[in-house]
């Protein structure tokens, strides 16, 4: 899971933190820390769908799946195990 976490962290830092990591931990809540807003969630989902070849259904747009680097990595792994695109990048 570590390569996925690293890539998700890179995306979040570049797109939501202006290139500054600011010590965000893998389990830090994006909502509580004000890192990602509702528009940002849509941008994040588009990135996940493109990068990892998964589809994110409306009912999956919940904090349990998308509110931290760890949650997103676990979500991506579950989605890929359930039939994601085998040509997607790690």
Secondary structure as UniProt FT lines:
FT   HELIX           2..16
FT   TURN            18..19
FT   TURN            22..23
FT   TURN            26..27
FT   TURN            30..34
FT   HELIX           38..52
FT   HELIX           58..60
FT   HELIX           63..66
FT   HELIX           69..81
FT   TURN            82..83
FT   TURN            86..87
//
